[in-house]
Amino acid sequence: MSNDLDIRNLHVSIEGKPILKGLDLTVEQGRIHALMGPNGSGKSTLAYTLMGHPAYDVDEGEVWFQGENILELAPDDRSKLGLFLAFQYPVTIPGVSVANFLRLAMNARQTDGKKIAIPAFRKLMLDKMKLLDMDPSFAGRYLNEGFSGGEKKRAEILQMAVLNPTIAILDETDSGLDIDALKIVANGVNTLMNPDMGILVITHYQRLLNYIKPDVTHVMLDGRIVMTGGPELAEELEAQGYDWVRQQVGLAEPVIDVELVEE
C-alpha cells in the first residue's frame, strides 16, 4: 500500500464553474513538492478539495491515499489517514487555548477511540515546542486571537508537528509574512520534514522556496499542471513570469473580456 498522495484526472467546479480541469499530481512520501501558479489557477481549490470542503464539487477523477480513494471519505476520515492542511487564513477560536485545541485535534484523529492522557499529551506538545524553538507560554493563548500573521502560521506548524501527518499540504504559508516570520516558519517546516512525510507547498512566489527547498516544482495554469521540474524551475519562473510558462507550453494568454466604448 502506497503512502503517496496520487491525484488522477481531477475535475472540480464551484457552483457549476470548472476550476480544476483534469489535474494529475503525485506527492511522494519523503519529498517536498512546490506548487506554483498565478491567482485563479486553482491552487487553493486543490487544497480544499483534498481535505473535503463541501463547497467544491468533484465532477471527475480520483485521489488515492493509503489504499483508498479519499474523495469518498469525510474530512475527519481523511485526517485520520494522515492528511493535513495548513490554511492560508487560519481561523480564530476565542476561548480555546492552543493546547486544548491541539489535544482535541489529537483525540479526534485516534482511530481506536481512545483519548491521549493529559500528561502524555503535555510532554508531547512541550517536546514539539522545544523542537520548534517556541516559548511554552504560547500554548496557553487562545487560538489565533490577537496573533500576528507569523504567530498564526507558527501555530499551524505546531499543529503539524503534534499531529505528525504522512502528507502535509501548506496552502500559501508565506501569505502575510514579513521576512523574519517567513524564515521562522520555514525553519519549522524544515525541522519537521522527514522520510515518512511528504509535503506539498502551495505558493505564488519563489521567496518561500529560498528557505524550503523543494525536490520537485510544479507550475499550475488554468486548473492543470502544465510544467514540472526541479528547484531550478522555481527560480526560472521567478525571473521569467507566468507568461514565459504559457509560451513554453503553447498556451495563449488569458483574454480579458472588456467592452470598450468610443469617447
C-alpha positions in Angstrom: 0.0 0.0 0.0 1.4 3.4 -1.1 1.7 6.3 1.3 2.0 8.7 -1.6 -0.9 11.1 -2.5 -1.9 10.2 -6.0 -4.3 12.6 -7.8 -5.7 11.4 -11.1 -7.6 13.4 -13.7 -9.2 15.6 -11.1 -12.1 17.9 -12.3 -13.6 20.3 -9.7 -16.2 23.0 -10.1 -17.8 25.6 -7.8 -21.4 26.4 -8.5 -21.1 24.9 -11.9 -17.9 26.8 -12.9 -15.0 24.5 -13.7 -11.8 25.3 -11.7 -9.7 22.1 -11.9 -9.7 20.6 -15.4 -8.0 17.2 -15.4 -5.3 17.7 -12.8 -2.7 14.9 -12.3 -0.2 15.1 -9.4 1.6 12.7 -7.2 3.1 13.8 -3.8 5.6 11.2 -2.6 6.3 10.4 1.0 9.8 11.8 1.9 9.8 14.6 -0.7 8.9 18.3 -0.8 6.8 19.3 -3.8 6.2 23.0 -4.6 3.1 24.0 -6.5 3.2 27.5 -8.1 0.7 29.4 -10.1 -1.0 32.8 -10.5 -4.2 33.8 -8.8 -7.1 31.9 -10.1 -5.2 29.0 -11.4 -6.9 26.6 -8.9 -4.2 26.1 -6.2 -6.3 26.7 -3.2 -9.2 24.8 -4.8 -7.0 21.8 -5.0 -6.0 22.1 -1.3 -9.6 22.4 -0.1 -10.9 19.7 -2.4 -8.2 17.3 -1.0 -9.5 17.9 2.5 -13.2 17.6 1.6 -14.5 21.2 1.7 -18.3 20.9 0.8 -18.3 24.0 -1.5 -16.2 22.2 -4.1 -17.9 19.7 -6.4 -15.8 16.8 -7.7 -17.0 16.2 -11.2 -14.5 13.5 -12.2 -11.3 11.9 -11.1 -9.8 10.1 -8.1 -7.4 10.8 -5.2 -5.7 7.8 -3.8 -4.0 7.7 -0.4 -3.3 4.9 2.0 -5.0 2.5 -0.4 -8.3 4.4 -0.5 -10.0 6.9 -2.9 -10.3 9.6 -0.3 -12.9 11.6 -2.3 -15.4 9.1 -0.9 -14.3 9.9 2.7 -15.5 12.6 5.2 -12.9 15.2 6.1 -12.2 13.8 9.5 -11.5 10.3 8.0 -9.0 11.9 5.6 -7.3 13.4 8.5 -7.2 10.1 10.4 -5.5 8.6 7.3 -2.7 11.1 7.8 -3.6 14.1 5.6 -3.1 17.6 6.9 -3.9 21.1 5.6 -2.3 24.3 6.9 -4.7 27.1 5.9 -3.8 30.2 4.1 -6.0 32.2 6.5 -6.2 30.2 9.9 -9.4 30.8 11.8 -9.6 32.4 15.3 -11.2 30.4 18.1 -11.7 32.7 21.1 -11.8 30.9 24.5 -10.0 27.8 23.2 -6.3 27.7 24.1 -3.7 26.4 21.6 -3.0 23.5 24.0 -6.7 22.4 24.3 -7.2 22.8 20.5 -4.2 20.5 19.8 -5.4 17.9 22.3 -8.9 17.9 20.8 -7.3 17.5 17.4 -5.2 14.6 18.5 -8.1 12.9 20.2 -10.3 13.3 17.1 -7.7 11.5 15.0 -7.4 8.5 17.2 -8.7 5.5 15.2 -9.2 3.3 18.3 -11.4 5.9 20.0 -9.1 6.2 23.0 -8.1 9.7 24.3 -4.5 10.6 24.9 -3.8 11.1 28.6 -3.1 14.7 29.6 0.4 14.1 31.0 1.4 12.2 27.8 -0.1 15.0 25.6 1.6 17.7 27.6 5.0 16.1 27.3 4.5 15.6 23.5 3.4 19.2 23.0 6.3 20.6 25.0 8.8 18.4 23.2 7.4 19.7 19.8 7.5 23.3 21.0 11.1 22.9 22.1 11.9 21.3 18.7 10.4 24.3 17.0 12.1 26.8 19.4 8.7 28.1 20.7 8.0 29.7 24.1 5.9 27.2 26.2 3.6 30.2 27.2 2.3 30.2 23.6 0.3 27.1 24.3 -1.8 29.0 26.9 -3.0 31.7 24.4 -6.4 31.5 22.7 -6.0 30.1 19.2 -5.1 32.9 16.8 -6.8 35.6 18.9 -4.6 38.7 18.6 -1.9 36.6 16.8 0.3 38.3 14.3 0.5 36.7 10.8 3.7 34.9 11.7 2.2 33.6 15.0 -0.8 32.2 13.2 1.4 30.3 10.8 3.6 29.1 13.6 0.5 27.7 15.4 -0.3 25.8 12.2 3.3 24.4 12.1 3.0 23.3 15.7 -0.3 21.6 14.9 1.5 19.8 12.1 4.3 18.8 14.5 1.9 17.3 17.0 -0.3 15.5 14.5 2.6 14.2 12.5 0.8 13.7 9.2 2.0 11.5 6.4 1.2 14.1 3.8 1.0 17.8 4.7 -0.4 20.5 2.4 0.7 24.0 3.1 -1.6 26.5 1.4 0.3 29.7 0.8 2.1 29.6 4.2 4.1 32.7 3.2 0.9 34.8 2.9 1.1 37.9 5.0 4.6 37.1 6.5 7.5 39.5 6.7 10.9 38.1 6.0 11.7 37.3 9.7 8.5 35.4 10.2 9.0 33.7 6.9 12.3 32.4 8.0 10.9 31.2 11.3 8.0 29.3 9.7 10.3 27.8 7.0 12.7 26.6 9.6 9.9 24.9 11.4 8.8 23.1 8.2 12.4 22.0 7.5 12.8 20.8 11.1 9.7 18.6 10.8 10.5 17.2 7.3 11.5 13.5 7.5 11.5 10.4 5.2 8.0 9.4 6.4 6.4 12.7 5.5 5.5 14.2 2.1 4.9 18.0 1.8 3.0 20.0 -0.9 3.9 23.7 -0.6 1.5 25.9 -2.4 2.8 29.4 -3.2 2.8 32.3 -5.6 6.4 33.3 -5.1 9.8 31.8 -5.2 10.9 33.6 -2.0 9.5 30.9 0.3 11.4 28.3 -1.7 14.6 30.1 -0.8 14.1 28.6 2.7 12.0 25.5 2.0 13.9 23.7 -0.8 11.6 21.6 -3.0 12.6 18.4 -4.6 10.1 18.9 -7.3 8.4 22.1 -8.6 5.1 22.1 -10.5 3.5 25.0 -12.3 -0.3 25.2 -12.5 -2.2 27.2 -15.0 -6.0 27.1 -15.7 -6.7 24.2 -13.5 -3.9 21.9 -14.7 -0.3 21.1 -14.0 1.5 22.3 -17.2 5.1 22.1 -16.2 7.2 20.1 -13.8 10.9 20.3 -12.9 13.4 20.6 -10.1 14.1 23.5 -7.7 15.6 25.5 -10.6 12.2 25.8 -12.2 11.0 28.0 -9.4 14.0 30.3 -9.9 13.3 30.4 -13.6 9.7 31.2 -13.0 10.6 34.0 -10.7 12.8 35.5 -13.3 10.6 35.0 -16.3 7.0 35.1 -15.0 3.9 33.0 -15.9 3.7 34.4 -19.5 7.0 32.6 -20.1 5.4 29.3 -19.0 2.4 29.9 -21.3 4.8 30.4 -24.2 6.8 27.3 -23.3 3.7 25.1 -23.2 1.8 26.7 -26.1 -1.0 28.3 -24.0 -2.5 31.6 -25.2 -2.5 34.5 -22.7 -5.8 34.9 -20.9 -8.4 37.0 -22.7 -9.8 39.9 -20.7 -13.4 40.5 -21.9 -13.9 44.2 -21.5 -16.4 46.2 -23.5 -14.9 49.4 -24.9 -16.9 52.5 -25.9 -15.9 55.3 -28.1 -15.2 58.7 -26.4 
